[in-house]
Structure formats: C-alpha cells, structure tokens
Amino acid sequence: MGFSVASSMHRIKVVNDVSELVPILRAVDSPVKLKLVQRLGETWLTEADVEKEFGKDGIKALQFFEKLKLIDTRWVAREGRRQPDKSYHFYYSTINISTSAPLAEVSEILSIASMSDKDYSKLEKRIFDAVGDTGRFFSDVAEELEMSPTRLKGLVRRSDKLEYRGHRIERFHAPPPGS
C-alpha cells in the first residue's frame, strides 16, 4: 500500500505549445491511467504498489509518465527492507494551458491524441525507423517523412518509444525497474 506525505510544493505545468496537449490527453486515455494519475496525485507509490493495484498496465503507464516527466521520484526506506524503494508521485498539481494555434494545428493534435493504437503504431514505426539507433535532427525527419512540424511533434510526444533530446528525436530507453 502507498504512503502519504504532505507536500507543500505546488507545481504548475504550463502548456505553451499545442503539441504538448498530446501527452496530457494520453496520460488519462484509459481507466487505468486515469485512476493511476489520481492515486499519484494523492500519495507516493512504489513500483510494487502500482503493480499490486494496477497490474502490468499500471507499470507501463508509470514508465510512460516518467518519460513525459509528469511524475516525481524519490527513494524511501520501508520497514523490513534493506534497500530503499523508488517511489513516484504526480509532479504537477495544476496544469495551465496557455496557447493559441490555427484551427488546423489544433485539429491535427486532437486527432493524434485520439487516434486508434493500430493507426498510431504505423506512424510511430515510420518515425522509429527514420531516426535509427543514433537519432536524427527533428527537421530532417519531418522533411524525410513529409510531415508538418506540428504533426511530427504530436506523434513523438504520444510515443513511449521516442523522445526529444534538444533538437533531435531519439529512441527512448526506459530506465530499468527500480532505478
């Protein structure tokens, strides 16, 4: 079971780019993710807590949240355990959406966030293959795949296999459990 610690820290996630809406919407696109976000907003949970309460889907969601930098982590000692456990908590208490964009871009982003997993995985694979093992500059990938910057940003931000590193898109390598 999780443990509660009063947090005096009030953190605000500011969304300035319309493509940043994709991970916010995807963070609550299933009952498991929604309940996990709610639980992580209330208390700190370890990976074992998440797996016990939410199963393997919860662990996968936790890794996705970590990739999106939506959760905070810390090590905690638990009674009867030699090694401390990594625990997780939702990083933000408030989300401030302050952006404007042409209707076409907003429509594009909403379609990416709500796209079926089957359709999305085809596009994700194209990007994954295009960036290769070493990653590539964002603009080169957009040009090669003939995608608008908004579309490519939205697709990458939805992915649990890809991430931005500066001006590059790279394959995401999740940290090993408990690290």
Buried (B, 14 or more C-beta within 10 A) or exposed (E): EBEEEEEEEEEEBEBEBBBBBBBBBBBBBEEBBEBBBEBBEEBBBBBBBBBEBBEEBBBBBBBBBBBBEBBBEEEEEEEEEEEEBBBBBBBBEEBEEEBEBEEEBBEBBBEBBEBEEEEBBEBBEBBBEBBEEEBBEBEBBBEEBEBEEBBBBBBBBBBBBBBBEEEBBBBBEBEEEEE
